Amino acid sequence: MLRSLTLLLPLTLLLGCAVTGDNYPKQYSAAYCASLFACVESESDIDTFLQYDDEAECRENKQSEIESQGYYDQYEEGDREFDADAAATCIKEVDEVRDDSDCGSMGLIEFGFDVSDEACTRVFPEAGE
């Protein structure tokens, strides 16, 4: 129980901020990693297959992964827009995985399916779409 509360406090503070194109990678990473470490039963699977030793490393790597994607570079250069509604929906869906009845007993594949949401693919649409 204490671990769950420890995970929620930073996430609650972070998600209290409005999501923007600039802070989306950090907000998404915080929600994703909090859900990952709360819901996947085997932390050794997380370490073995995703190579995250802990939630902090997960957040750092996931944020860096998003920021190094071509679509994010294009957003920073003004060639893509930011869809705040899609971003908020995406983060909400990832965050709500922790409310699933099987959170704490999920495998990595099940977790991957549960955090997948179409809204996440629409966060940085091409300009003019």
Secondary structure, DSSP 8 states (H G I E B T S, - for coil): -HHHHHHHHHHHHHHTS---TTTHHHHHHHHHHHHHHHHBS-HHHIIIII--SSHHHHHHHHHHHHHTSHHHHHHHTTSB---HHHHHHHHHHHHHGGGSTTTTSB-HHHHHHHH--GGGGGSS-BTT-
